[in-house]
Amino acid sequence: MDKNYPFKSFLSRNWWFLLIGFASALRQSEKDSVFGSVALDVLFGEAIILVIMFAYWFIRYGRKHAK
C-alpha cells in the first residue's frame, strides 16, 4: 500500500470515534466532574481520544510516509 493517507483523511473517515468520545465524556462529566467544569472534562476526554487515534495512525500509516 503506497497510497498517501494523511492524518486529516484518517480523521474524516473516523469522525464517529470523536462523537462517541464527546458523548461519553459529556455523560461522565455530568455524573462526576474531574476538573470542576463540563467543558474542561469534555476537552480532556477528546484530547485523550485524539492522542490514541494519532498513535494508531502513526503506527499504521505514518511510518510508511517517512520511508
C-alpha positions in Angstrom: 0.0 0.0 0.0 1.9 3.0 -1.3 -1.1 5.4 -1.0 -0.7 8.7 0.7 -3.0 8.6 3.7 -2.6 11.8 5.8 -4.0 12.2 9.3 -6.6 14.6 8.1 -8.1 12.0 5.8 -7.9 9.4 8.7 -10.0 11.8 10.9 -12.5 12.5 8.2 -13.2 8.7 7.9 -13.2 8.1 11.6 -15.1 11.1 12.9 -17.5 8.9 14.8 -14.8 8.0 17.3 -14.7 11.7 18.3 -18.5 11.7 18.5 -18.5 8.7 20.8 -15.8 10.2 22.9 -17.7 13.5 23.1 -20.8 11.8 24.2 -19.1 9.6 26.8 -17.0 12.5 28.2 -20.2 14.6 28.5 -22.1 11.9 30.2 -19.3 11.1 32.6 -18.7 14.8 33.4 -22.3 15.3 34.4 -22.0 12.4 36.9 -18.6 13.2 38.4 -16.5 16.1 37.2 -12.7 15.8 37.2 -11.8 19.4 36.6 -14.9 21.1 38.0 -16.1 22.1 34.6 -18.0 20.2 32.0 -16.1 21.9 29.1 -12.7 21.1 30.5 -13.8 17.5 31.1 -15.0 17.1 27.5 -11.8 18.7 26.1 -9.7 16.4 28.2 -11.6 13.4 27.1 -11.4 14.4 23.4 -7.7 15.1 23.8 -7.1 11.6 25.0 -9.0 10.1 22.1 -7.1 12.3 19.6 -3.8 11.1 21.1 -4.8 7.5 20.8 -6.1 8.0 17.3 -2.9 9.7 16.2 -0.8 7.0 17.8 -2.8 4.3 15.9 -2.5 6.3 12.6 1.2 6.9 13.1 1.9 3.2 13.8 -0.3 2.0 10.9 0.3 4.6 8.2 2.6 7.4 9.4 5.8 5.4 9.4 5.2 4.4 5.8 5.2 8.0 4.7 8.7 8.5 6.3 10.3 5.9 4.0 
